[in-house]
Amino acid sequence: MDEQGIRAVIDKHWAASAAGDQAAEHEIYHDDAVCEYPQSGEVIRGRANLQALRSHHPGKPAGFVVRRIVGEGNLWVTEYVIAYGDKRAFTVSIMEFHDAKVSHETQYFADPFDAPAWRAQWVEKEA
């Protein structure tokens, strides 16, 4: 699959995720895909386990915003923000494709933090 095709598959994945369509959201993965959460040390093996884990999340996301998607070849990165009620999680998804499906994904989650005052003269605050 060419890069334009992979990008279309990724866009479909995030649209399905935003809509809460668990079946369509997980079509992107190989049956034996591996997903890692390095911050917790968890490894999820297999599309079925990944879909089950996500569909049983006790604090279902209230939505998310994709900030950007970049990639080429078989390696693609999505930067997005997940809303859990009034809490936001800044998230990065690194997807590795093989035969037009994701064979490996790594996801990083980060909480927002207050910027220290000492660097205010060099930065802008995002809206």
Backbone as CSV, one residue per row, in Angstrom:
resi,resn,N_x,N_y,N_z,CA_x,CA_y,CA_z,C_x,C_y,C_z
1,MET,0.846,-1.170,0.000,0.000,0.000,0.000,0.895,1.239,0.000
2,ASP,0.521,2.233,-0.787,1.308,3.463,-0.842,0.981,4.364,0.351
3,GLU,1.744,5.451,0.504,1.584,6.331,1.660,0.216,6.988,1.704
4,GLN,-0.333,7.329,0.544,-1.662,7.938,0.503,-2.716,6.941,1.022
5,GLY,-2.560,5.682,0.674,-3.468,4.650,1.147,-3.355,4.438,2.645
6,ILE,-2.115,4.427,3.151,-1.904,4.271,4.596,-2.519,5.449,5.339
7,ARG,-2.319,6.646,4.832,-2.890,7.835,5.484,-4.412,7.741,5.518
8,ALA,-5.028,7.250,4.456,-6.486,7.094,4.425,-6.952,6.087,5.473
9,VAL,-6.205,5.004,5.651,-6.536,3.982,6.651,-6.412,4.575,8.060
10,ILE,-5.380,5.378,8.287,-5.193,6.017,9.593,-6.333,6.999,9.861
11,ASP,-6.691,7.799,8.870,-7.796,8.750,9.038,-9.094,8.013,9.379
12,LYS,-9.345,6.892,8.703,-10.542,6.087,8.969,-10.502,5.544,10.401
13,HIS,-9.333,5.108,10.838,-9.150,4.591,12.202,-9.518,5.646,13.237
14,TRP,-8.975,6.861,13.096,-9.240,7.904,14.085,-10.687,8.368,14.020
15,ALA,-11.295,8.398,12.851,-12.710,8.768,12.736,-13.583,7.734,13.439
16,ALA,-13.276,6.457,13.249,-14.033,5.390,13.910,-13.847,5.460,15.422
17,SER,-12.640,5.744,15.861,-12.372,5.873,17.291,-13.183,7.022,17.878
18,ALA,-13.202,8.155,17.192,-13.957,9.321,17.660,-15.453,9.024,17.723
19,ALA,-15.936,8.198,16.804,-17.361,7.853,16.746,-17.726,6.729,17.714
20,GLY,-16.724,6.109,18.336,-16.981,4.995,19.244,-17.305,3.694,18.535
21,ASP,-16.912,3.588,17.262,-17.156,2.382,16.474,-15.988,1.417,16.679
22,GLN,-16.102,0.570,17.704,-15.021,-0.339,18.088,-14.603,-1.287,16.961
23,ALA,-15.548,-1.802,16.215,-15.215,-2.745,15.137,-14.387,-2.053,14.060
24,ALA,-14.866,-0.909,13.582,-14.147,-0.190,12.522,-12.810,0.351,13.020
25,GLU,-12.770,0.783,14.276,-11.530,1.318,14.852,-10.408,0.288,14.820
26,HIS,-10.741,-0.965,15.005,-9.714,-2.006,15.126,-9.444,-2.761,13.830
27,GLU,-10.101,-2.393,12.738,-9.815,-3.003,11.434,-8.389,-2.729,10.980
28,ILE,-7.780,-1.687,11.499,-6.444,-1.269,11.086,-5.353,-2.254,11.536
29,TYR,-5.657,-3.097,12.534,-4.643,-3.960,13.148,-4.625,-5.367,12.558
30,HIS,-3.418,-5.928,12.459,-3.263,-7.356,12.172,-3.842,-8.136,13.348
31,ASP,-4.273,-9.355,13.111,-4.804,-10.194,14.193,-3.780,-10.388,15.314
32,ASP,-2.489,-10.433,14.947,-1.440,-10.654,15.948,-0.653,-9.379,16.282
33,ALA,-1.283,-8.229,16.076,-0.625,-6.947,16.368,-0.223,-6.877,17.837
34,VAL,0.805,-6.091,18.093,1.283,-5.848,19.455,1.182,-4.350,19.717
35,CYS,0.616,-4.002,20.874,0.532,-2.604,21.288,1.212,-2.469,22.645
36,GLU,2.102,-1.498,22.746,2.835,-1.281,23.986,2.475,0.059,24.612
37,TYR,2.370,0.053,25.944,2.222,1.263,26.741,3.475,1.348,27.621
38,PRO,4.554,1.966,27.130,5.819,1.967,27.880,5.726,2.559,29.282
39,GLN,4.860,3.542,29.491,4.802,4.188,30.791,4.272,3.256,31.882
40,SER,3.414,2.319,31.496,2.887,1.367,32.487,3.570,0.010,32.390
41,GLY,4.337,-0.198,31.317,5.004,-1.477,31.114,4.097,-2.557,30.527
42,GLU,2.910,-2.166,30.073,1.960,-3.145,29.535,2.209,-3.422,28.058
43,VAL,1.987,-4.673,27.682,2.044,-5.105,26.288,0.738,-5.841,26.006
44,ILE,0.024,-5.390,24.983,-1.236,-6.025,24.602,-0.974,-6.794,23.315
45,ARG,-1.201,-8.092,23.344,-0.943,-8.940,22.188,-2.249,-9.354,21.534
46,GLY,-2.370,-9.020,20.269,-3.526,-9.426,19.483,-4.606,-8.361,19.392
47,ARG,-5.183,-8.255,18.203,-6.248,-7.278,17.957,-7.433,-7.508,18.896
48,ALA,-7.811,-8.755,19.122,-8.966,-9.042,19.981,-8.743,-8.521,21.396
49,ASN,-7.545,-8.710,21.947,-7.249,-8.216,23.294,-7.233,-6.686,23.326
50,LEU,-6.685,-6.077,22.303,-6.635,-4.623,22.245,-8.046,-4.043,22.186
51,GLN,-8.881,-4.622,21.350,-10.258,-4.147,21.239,-11.018,-4.368,22.548
52,ALA,-10.834,-5.510,23.184,-11.506,-5.788,24.454,-11.057,-4.799,25.524
53,LEU,-9.764,-4.562,25.612,-9.235,-3.615,26.592,-9.867,-2.242,26.398
54,ARG,-9.862,-1.756,25.171,-10.388,-0.420,24.901,-11.898,-0.343,25.107
55,SER,-12.623,-1.397,24.813,-14.077,-1.345,24.950,-14.529,-1.486,26.405
56,HIS,-13.624,-1.885,27.310,-13.965,-2.021,28.725,-13.370,-0.902,29.584
57,HIS,-12.851,0.133,28.946,-12.257,1.252,29.678,-13.325,1.876,30.571
58,PRO,-13.084,1.938,31.893,-14.119,2.445,32.806,-14.413,3.939,32.633
59,GLY,-13.435,4.694,32.180,-13.628,6.134,31.985,-13.628,6.454,30.509
60,LYS,-14.644,6.014,29.809,-14.695,6.182,28.352,-14.344,7.614,27.968
61,PRO,-13.491,7.780,26.972,-13.124,9.131,26.544,-14.346,9.923,26.074
62,ALA,-14.341,11.201,26.419,-15.404,12.105,25.991,-15.128,12.620,24.580
63,GLY,-13.981,12.298,24.045,-13.602,12.745,22.706,-12.109,12.957,22.615
64,PHE,-11.680,13.287,21.419,-10.275,13.608,21.242,-10.091,14.471,20.005
65,VAL,-8.924,15.090,19.954,-8.567,15.954,18.827,-7.224,15.498,18.292
66,VAL,-7.174,15.184,17.014,-5.909,14.850,16.369,-5.199,16.157,16.063
67,ARG,-3.988,16.294,16.572,-3.199,17.513,16.334,-2.421,17.422,15.028
68,ARG,-1.841,16.233,14.779,-1.142,16.038,13.503,-0.813,14.576,13.301
69,ILE,-0.646,14.241,12.034,-0.235,12.901,11.630,0.926,13.082,10.667
70,VAL,2.039,12.411,10.953,3.202,12.462,10.074,3.727,11.052,9.869
71,GLY,4.325,10.841,8.739,4.915,9.536,8.499,5.327,9.358,7.063
72,GLU,5.991,8.261,6.846,6.336,7.844,5.492,6.652,6.362,5.544
73,GLY,6.518,5.747,4.395,6.764,4.317,4.355,5.836,3.589,5.301
74,ASN,6.403,2.759,6.152,5.613,1.947,7.074,5.583,2.469,8.508
75,LEU,6.108,3.681,8.744,6.157,4.235,10.093,5.385,5.555,10.145
76,TRP,4.343,5.598,11.014,3.462,6.762,11.099,3.236,7.144,12.556
77,VAL,3.173,8.453,12.805,3.006,8.984,14.152,1.789,9.909,14.178
78,THR,0.938,9.690,15.163,-0.210,10.571,15.387,-0.049,11.201,16.763
79,GLU,-0.206,12.509,16.789,-0.194,13.259,18.038,-1.627,13.725,18.280
80,TYR,-2.186,13.391,19.441,-3.572,13.766,19.699,-3.806,13.986,21.186
81,VAL,-4.959,14.570,21.495,-5.333,14.856,22.873,-6.652,14.139,23.152
82,ILE,-6.661,13.306,24.197,-7.869,12.591,24.605,-8.487,13.341,25.786
83,ALA,-9.798,13.534,25.738,-10.513,14.161,26.853,-11.217,13.084,27.663
84,TYR,-10.937,13.064,28.958,-11.631,12.198,29.911,-12.336,13.132,30.878
85,GLY,-13.567,13.485,30.589,-14.258,14.487,31.392,-13.540,15.818,31.241
86,ASP,-13.101,16.400,32.356,-12.382,17.672,32.286,-10.865,17.486,32.286
87,LYS,-10.419,16.260,32.222,-8.983,15.962,32.199,-8.548,15.644,30.769
88,ARG,-7.365,16.126,30.394,-6.819,15.846,29.065,-5.561,14.996,29.176
89,ALA,-5.400,14.092,28.221,-4.178,13.283,28.123,-3.564,13.555,26.755
90,PHE,-2.350,14.075,26.760,-1.635,14.322,25.518,-0.989,13.005,25.106
91,THR,-1.272,12.572,23.892,-0.960,11.211,23.481,-0.200,11.181,22.161
92,VAL,0.731,10.242,22.058,1.452,9.987,20.825,1.304,8.506,20.501
93,SER,0.894,8.227,19.278,0.759,6.859,18.791,1.765,6.652,17.660
94,ILE,2.611,5.656,17.804,3.584,5.310,16.771,3.152,3.973,16.179
95,MET,2.774,3.998,14.905,2.266,2.795,14.243,3.252,2.299,13.189
96,GLU,3.506,1.000,13.244,4.340,0.350,12.232,3.439,-0.556,11.401
97,PHE,3.455,-0.337,10.096,2.612,-1.091,9.183,3.378,-2.227,8.521
98,HIS,2.668,-3.308,8.286,3.177,-4.444,7.520,1.984,-4.986,6.734
99,ASP,2.134,-5.094,5.431,1.043,-5.578,4.574,-0.243,-4.785,4.801
100,ALA,-0.132,-3.459,4.858,-1.258,-2.520,4.914,-2.040,-2.530,6.233
101,LYS,-1.504,-3.184,7.257,-2.142,-3.170,8.580,-1.080,-2.907,9.645
102,VAL,-1.533,-2.438,10.799,-0.605,-2.162,11.901,-0.179,-3.477,12.544
103,SER,1.136,-3.673,12.582,1.688,-4.859,13.234,2.195,-4.523,14.641
104,HIS,2.546,-3.250,14.849,3.074,-2.822,16.149,2.688,-1.368,16.376
105,GLU,2.225,-1.088,17.582,1.902,0.287,17.960,2.465,0.539,19.348
106,THR,3.023,1.717,19.529,3.475,2.168,20.842,2.722,3.451,21.145
107,GLN,2.138,3.539,22.344,1.403,4.731,22.730,1.987,5.312,24.008
108,TYR,2.187,6.633,23.984,2.672,7.375,25.143,1.578,8.335,25.577
109,PHE,1.350,8.442,26.883,0.325,9.307,27.447,0.987,10.267,28.436
110,ALA,0.634,11.547,28.348,1.221,12.537,29.254,0.143,13.480,29.768
111,ASP,0.222,13.788,31.045,-0.691,14.753,31.646,-0.174,16.166,31.376
112,PRO,-1.090,17.136,31.288,-0.642,18.531,31.147,0.048,18.991,32.431
113,PHE,0.868,20.022,32.307,1.522,20.597,33.485,1.624,22.100,33.311
114,ASP,1.738,22.794,34.421,1.875,24.247,34.387,3.297,24.612,33.981
115,ALA,3.388,25.568,33.073,4.703,26.035,32.631,5.344,26.873,33.733
116,PRO,6.641,26.684,33.967,7.306,27.487,34.994,7.445,28.947,34.539
117,ALA,7.313,29.848,35.480,7.357,31.284,35.186,8.694,31.731,34.602
118,TRP,9.792,31.078,34.961,11.108,31.544,34.548,11.305,31.555,33.032
119,ARG,10.539,30.768,32.293,10.763,30.737,30.845,9.702,31.512,30.050
120,ALA,8.851,32.251,30.728,7.753,32.977,30.078,8.234,33.957,29.000
121,GLN,9.402,34.538,29.167,9.878,35.529,28.199,10.242,34.926,26.842
122,TRP,10.379,33.608,26.761,10.784,32.965,25.507,9.680,32.154,24.826
123,VAL,8.520,32.073,25.444,7.481,31.187,24.911,6.161,31.927,24.706
124,GLU,5.298,31.292,23.941,3.922,31.738,23.779,3.032,30.688,24.413
125,LYS,1.898,31.082,24.924,0.928,30.133,25.476,-0.037,29.747,24.361
126,GLU,-0.208,28.439,24.174,-1.144,27.921,23.187,-2.565,28.156,23.699
127,ALA,-3.453,28.472,22.794,-4.858,28.734,23.196,-5.558,27.475,23.620
